[in-house]
Amino acid sequence: MKNLRIGIDVGGTFTDVVMVNELTGKFHYTKTPTTHNDLTRGVLTGIEEILQIGNVEIKDIDYIIHGTTIGTNAIIEGNGARVGLITTAGFEDVLEIRRVARPKEAAFDFGADNPTPLVPRYLRKGVIERVDSKGKIHTPLDENSVLSAIRIFKENKVEAIVISLLFSFLNQTHEKRIREICKQELPDIPVSLSYQICPEFREYERTCTTVMNGYLGPVIKKYMTKLIDQLKHKYGKVNLQIMQSSGGTMAAYVAADHAAHLINSGPAGGAIATAFISTLTGHEMAIGADMGGTTFDISIIHKNLPKTTTWGGVSNYPIKLPMVDLKTIGAGGGSIAWVDVAGALNVGPKSAGSSPGPACYGWGGFLPTVSDSNLILGRLNPEYFLGGKLSLFPEKAAQAIKKQVADKLGISVEEAAVGILRIVNANMAKGISKNCVERGYDLREFSLVAMGGAAALHAVDIAKELSMARVIVPPMSGNFSAVGFVVADIQHDFVRTFIKKDYQVNPDEFLNTFLIMEKEAFLQMKKENVPEQNIDLTWSADLRYEGQSWELNAPIEPVKEVDNDYIKKIAMNFHELHQQVYSYSEPLEVVEFVNLRVRVKGKNRPVSFAPEKTGITLVDNDGKDERDVYFENNGWEKTLVFDRKLLSAGSKIIGPCLVEETISTTLIGPDSYGIIDEFGNIIIEFEHDSH
């Protein structure tokens, strides 16, 4: 039986690869530079390296799970497909009108505007048809108006067609017929239907989400086809799964038709990995802090489960799909430090990425970054970066910081580097605080799980700033998002709009709606060869008080029978959820149902780290090295450096010290200490205790 899985996370700077034996819990890992001109090269290099490290062949691999930023990058860079949009006549400008709101972050910038729609006006075509708010056909479809739109699309060589009609989530007849006509006239052009991609009310969000799917579909398909072909050429048949932004996986051949589901697939892996660690360590409230080379991704784990949302987006384009609730800011090891015209020091959001990279990489970069600062302050070992695979150049880092920051501010290089770290830490702490406090959480109850190549150097300072309970640095923290891939399950989400006030809900209609979605879910799992005994179904509903504009998603207990008491119980649970999130509730108010949802998971065999016996042992002078490290309040200080693979379970290490491994370095500052638990995690607490 095959019992090996590979997870691959393509980041902005590095491509992270892990391999796990699900029976023994033994992991192997590697990290290779991301090849932006052709992402498949970095992926194939990573696979080749991990097979060599594990001394196995591809035939021993059960499946490969791949997370990618290609969709997000295509949106940010404007490199998606040329899309033609067919909509109900009179609604061609929904993408332009949006919600008559300006960007939130530019509330006082009168020159700011929303991003340009992904479909230009001349490719947004209205057709004569109308379905009313009850789902009944008011105006039959005029097929000549459809043919007229298609002629325009042919002339302009569109690469994808999106169909989003008014109230099509209630009646799909016209969208289906338009697809048939499009396939007759343009058989090679992919078609995205709003009732399949986002079958919910709110025509702007539904249309924008479906447009996003069409915009990314050809890009994703081109990449996936190339990757699958190259894998097949090199290794033969390979079972390739793709990570979704919802935290589950799907078969690679499905990805092109559900491209919008791949946005933020990499960071979603970090959230799943954080939930995995929170369960393993018994700390059920956790914040995932994924700091790579380009971004800092924040996820909330509540009672061992990642928080999810149906409201997301990229670059102010909304996406109305289930996804892990993430906050991403421009703070990574490659974030560039710069002095503005007012003489203030800033860090990010621009990043040096992997090309040209930070100045210390010696790849041609000359601007100072967070990694350069960590290097010249002694927190990175220039001879042991990526386990010695990449040598760093302290003199190049110092030169960049001196020229671009220190000389401009009239301070020393060390002071400039400390300032850079202080600012990037403050940015990350602010991001965590805002993301959690606005959801009603007390950060003192949370552990901070550090992952990504850079996070473990900053996690203690961030957690202490926020008065968090502890820091957890898992094994392979530098590749830990990819660990999330190999522990994730196959997953799909289904939704139906069901707008009724609580006293209007017909129990039989309510139950039947869920049963229809369950049937669709089982069919999808059957397509992906998931055994019925491994299928897990959960229900939820989007609820709000009567008169509110926005809703909250609340879990619902799946049942075989529904009565009025069951509906009342759902409403009561909503009051409690509203109290938690907004600090108030109105138990006497009418609760309105908006959407009903089913999530189906194809459960994979569980994976865990192999545990060791523990017994607390103080580790004092057993460091592999000692070097000078600069601390803001103490200046240069002789600091022990430990080799992580030599620290056994139960080892207790007192700060200040550094713990090195091949793909990351952990900084335990003064007045802190770390204990290695039975699974190899470093559990860092903040009350100094030398016994």
Order of alpha helices (4+ residues) and beta strands (2+ residues): beta-beta-beta-alpha-beta-alpha-beta-alpha-beta-beta-beta-alpha-beta-alpha-beta-alpha-alpha-beta-beta-alpha-alpha-beta-beta-beta-beta-beta-beta-beta-beta-beta-beta-alpha-alpha-alpha-beta-alpha-beta-alpha-beta-alpha-beta-beta-alpha-beta-beta-beta-beta-beta-beta-beta-beta-beta
